[in-house]
Amino acid sequence: MKQKLSKSLLFYDIIAFIFIFISVFVIFESVIKKIFISYGTDRFKNEIDILQFELSTGIASLEEKVKLDYKQFADECFNYLEKSYLYKARYDDSTIFFIFPDNTIKGGKKTDQNFQLLENDNYTIYKNLVSNTNDTLINFSINNIQYLGLIEISKTGIRKSLSRSDSELVYPIILIGNKTSDFFYLIDITRIFFIAWLFLILSIIAIFKIRLTAKAAFDIKTISGMLRDESTNIRTHGVIGEALKGVNSDFIEVNDLNISSIDLNNALIDLKNVVKGVTNNEFFIGTITGNKAITEQHEINCSVMFLDIKGFTTISEKHKAKSMKIGIAIFSMVGEIIKKYNGEIRKLLGDAALITFKDNDKNKPFSAINAIKSAIEILESVDTLKNELNKEYNPSNVKQFEIDFNFRIGIDSGVVNEGLYGTPDNFEYGIIGDPVNTASRFEGLNKQYYTNILINENTYKMVNSLISIQDNQKIKELFDYSFLILDEARTKGKEESGKIFTLYKSIGTNIQLSGWKQPLNHLALERFFKSYNEFKNSIVLWKKYKIEGNIDAYETIKTVWYKLIKDFAELDTTYSFHPAKQFLKLMLKFEDYELFEKNIQLFTGKINFELKTPSDDWLLNKLLARELDK
């Protein structure tokens, strides 16, 4: 007859519990505990009887020997009784007291024979305890500590004030006891023994339970093997065979046991390893767990990095079939670095990648710092990775097959929407929002500014909210780099402008832009800042001339711009500060800029230039901020 495994095990658990409970309760509470209490009570009664007898004998002898000093002999008698009892006492806190009606107290504690009662009117307190209880043992408190013992009134009368001349007799209270915890010490030890005994009983029961489930375990093993075989059919054909129906077991649960969930979990892990390469891992987990907070569209605070491999097209042409492996190696390096900073590659677009760094707490936007640290480390790892790739794919060091690349990186920070995006038949777990668009634009703008990294003002402000950007020492400690303002412009469709930053670090008396190999003279920055500020101020003159119709302003414009053109050209050619070219493109018409690129000597010798007029859109903007080309 088949049985339910759960009911069988539960039945034995209940039987074991009832047996153990009854055994412990009956043996311990009804027998052992009473034995110990009775033993302790008998000891107390025996001791107090001895005290009564010895006190009676001593006082009787004192009454007969009239020449003895009554008080002195009585004190010695009580001292003897105290020392005799405490010497035989088992515990350090064992106490004995003789309390007289006038609250005179004689006695003490085993470890402190000068120990005294702190309460007032002790005689009345303890006399009431004797008269108000029928219990053999009495619970009482000594100096706020709980004791258990006996309290009796002396059967022998003592002359009042211990004076032989006083005929009035008093009957002191005799109090002996142990701390409650000491009294139950043996009982506690016994309880530990019974706990061990309980463990032994449970172990014996467990053996029976193991034997009971041995058959079920064998059946489970058989089913497990069949399920592993069936998993192949599930993965290849999507159907389950008939093999499981032939399994026979003594337990109903074994037939229905969800052991297949283990193999299903392994299958899901395999699926996850595939899916996480083409979609967001968090989305995959959210789908499996049914967490709509993840799968449905929601806002997140993050920093977005758009990264492009500069020179990968040339690599693809040189190495063709191996180009994908090279790309995988490059993006693997990127992935390892960003992972350290809580970053994630969200999408690969050929030789470009969309990367996010999330903020778990919008009040602490560490994603901005993480994105910048990742970018710096990625750019600083280029040479190492190039050497490794050339050793593997160009071991002969043939110039024709040299692997040379760098990165262009754009970073912006803010709120984006995350969730399923696309058509019902073709969708992905993506992100959309202004930071994504801006990061992509900034990645492309690196070409115009001849830089490797451009950072939006939003990211700059997030870093500034955590540390003071004005404190260059803190910035250097954080990044080993400083922020450099290259320009200020606005993205398409926006009225507000934003600063465009790159990064640089000091190397002795020189500087180096992030991602660059060659150092620059530190004077390049001073000259650039001066020229850039003059360029921004000159736009006001253009507005006066073109919008307000001030003809005289044009002569001033020509003077200022001719000088700035020379300054920016010198920054590029003499100081190798190539971002200056961007401003030459803004100021010069095509023919003159082409001359600058092709014949610098002829260009330098020119006195007049064909100037490119700023657009009306630029000049009509309330902040005089131009719109970015891309």
RASUL-V210799 format. One record per helix or strand of 3 or more residues. SS is the DSSP state (helix for helix, strand for strand). FROM is the first residue (numbers start at 1). TO is the last residue. Records with the same first field share a line. If there is no record, write none. Layout:
SS: FROM-TO + FROM-TO
This chain:
helix: 5-64 + 70-88 + 122-131 + 160-162 + 180-183 + 185-237 + 243-246 + 252-256 + 260-275 + 281-289 + 292-295 + 312-340 + 366-380 + 382-393 + 399-401 + 434-449 + 457-466 + 472-479 + 523-546 + 553-573 + 580-587 + 590-598 + 600-605 + 616-620
strand: 95-99 + 105-109 + 138-142 + 145-153 + 173-179 + 298-310 + 343-349 + 352-358 + 406-422 + 427-432 + 453-456 + 482-490 + 498-507 + 510-513
